[in-house]
């Protein structure tokens, strides 16, 4: 029965086309492809850049602990990490030690493929998650200014090419950091069977006539699914916890980014870092989350294969947490925290910090780790040295009005 | 009155949950008097209350959780004893850690939604996403059972309501003043009860009263950790060396009332946190009150007057916090924040300033009368003439699909699974700011693609006696565009036509 064409379809343009044909026909998409400047340069580098946003404000003092600071243990109390005991922190140098659940990051660090920037913060100094994330992701000096993100504007500033797809947003919604004029594609681990190509094309056709915004969204959603070929290992399992979900998202993103014509740039957001109570120290809730993040970094390493050597992953959060634990074995919203860098192109094996100290007099407003580095400088350093963006475009477009914030030197090999 | 098809679409979709299929003639009713159709539900006494058989109060549910946890503990102890295994300690620790993580991925994994019109030849198991080898299903524990019963009661009410406007108000307020089921076992079992007890009685009442009910509800105190916040100078704080937790105080001002630019400082946050120390709920020992009820624990309350937003509140115990909340609820910044969010939800991502000003002024004049503010919205021409640019959120979308099919939902799993896939797990937003209320969140590429997959899956289960063309008339009547009508008519199968109908702009936009 299905072989007989229905006579009502004589004028239907979509009939008989495959989804592939539809995608190849969407010229606008190719026009919005980007090629990092350094691709095909003399060293053959084909750079990949990933930013991972930890939503909820990561406790930097629990992730990379200043065990050498005489005030640390007292302030962080029962959740402070130490170099002794059953779950001892991993020393990174004579002063800082890494949370014991981050074994992969520790290995990368030892290999000089991972680095830490400590006492870092965006320009935001208040304590609202949502405004903090707005500043972190928009790249502006204050919250609520724009509906576009610094990574999207960085994409726009890159030379356009034919082979390389636009930025990849992992998850059912696009994080602000990647929203903006440059189109992006989204991908999430497939949970359900996919609709038939023919149905999708008819719908694109309807949207093209009646609802351009939905037409654009659907076309991009379809295109990215083509590249993320169905794969059983990509399917979420029953009973999967947050750590496994982080790994899965990273695995899918890495697969897409490893392809020659895949996206070069991606953004992921992981929730759940708001540790007001029962944060846990070397074991517990934060430990579980950090182990998920650690696993995600390892998935990128293995999934990107050869391209790992051209990769920089920057892990950021909207702000830190109070230096002192609160009344409920947790920490409240603070300011300074860490940024983590990982990837074959990272000039690693270092904790980069102008350490402000944890004496109460040195704390920001008497409660938070005082920021001594601007996160924008860290990201600028990577965008400049890894993706080839110019100082001026970084200072004026990607992070507007940030001329005074210098790009950090030497983060990339 | 002249027939107004476009007005009907606004009445049904912008304000309501979409037209019902079956015997109802919602589109015609709405087209003959759009405003009257929307307002009809507001006039019903106790329109928002939900009292389905078997749903229990928060204290009863807390007792059930405590009993359940006690049973589990006993079973574990027994097992540990028999095995005499040292490893049990490690196990327990692992399990504890897992319990702290979001559970919705694990807990609800039935992913398709049942159209429920007629039986399908496809075995239901074929639709299971993970296609895992068949195992006898584990019996549900009391928390899962309760969550599903609460979910089902809510979805059934939304599916059967006439326009669904009151239920839309409930979802708005429940999201504005949200808790999250992923916080832990108590939060999960209380999700529905919180909404029934602290939101529903007030959606057409007074905002200040809703605020007090919410901030004193055990579910909120638990979600934002206030039961563990102690006045540093209080007797209990001194004895236990415990201190403040600012979480609830901060979110009250930032998210529930004044808004982030509402003119408060970090000192105000700390002051409010001190003011509401002692706001807690009774634990399993029931020393202070029956387990799971709100109680004021005077020993944990920070003594002395507190200065908040420029005003000094004397230490009158519980009344100190109630006075502070009442003032915050009436604050001009609150009126502005609430009106803006309300208009953003119902009308446009960028709320028309004149309409916001109208609602803000009603809110101020009436001291936060939410029925008056709601009526001001429905009476405003701007709310009817603004273009339908918003996309339905996943919950609205799935409920609208169920309504169109004209069947009462029987299995909440299908809805819960669909909501998880589409990024709006029921009663479990990622943070205390609730789910986003903009197209940027819900009309993104991956979201739309997933919606299409869900629509196809729903469609694959409809029977051959369903006529998608008739359903298009149910949904949009003569307001349906020529292109949508043709797309539905020319589809190569009923199932495809149905999927396209579910994805059409008339069904998605509001």
Interface residues (C-beta under 8 A of the other chain):
Chain A: X2 X6 X8 X9 X12 X55 X56 X126 X127 X128 X129 X130 X131 X143 X147 X169 X171 X172 X173 X174 X179 X184 X185 X186 X187 X188 X191 X192 X193 X194 X195 X196 X198 X199 X200 X202 X203 X205 X206 X207 X209 X210 X211 X213 X214 X216 X217 X218 X219 X220 X221 X222 X224 X225 X235 X236 X237 X238 X239 X240 X241 X242 X243 X245 X271 X272 X274 X276 X277 X278 X280 X283 X284 X285 X287 X288 X326 X327 X328 X330 X332 X333 X365
Chain B: X93 X97 X98 X100 X101 X102 X105 X106 X109 X111 X112 X127 X129 X130 X132 X224 X225 X228 X229 X230 X232 X237 X242 X243 X244 X245 X246 X247 X250 X254 X260 X266 X269 X391 X420 X421 X422 X423 X430 X431 X433 X436 X439 X440 X441 X442 X443 X444 X445 X446 X447 X448 X449 X450 X452 X453 X454 X455 X456 X457 X481 X483 X484 X487 X489 X490 X491 X492 X493 X496 X499 X500 X503 X504 X505 X508 X509
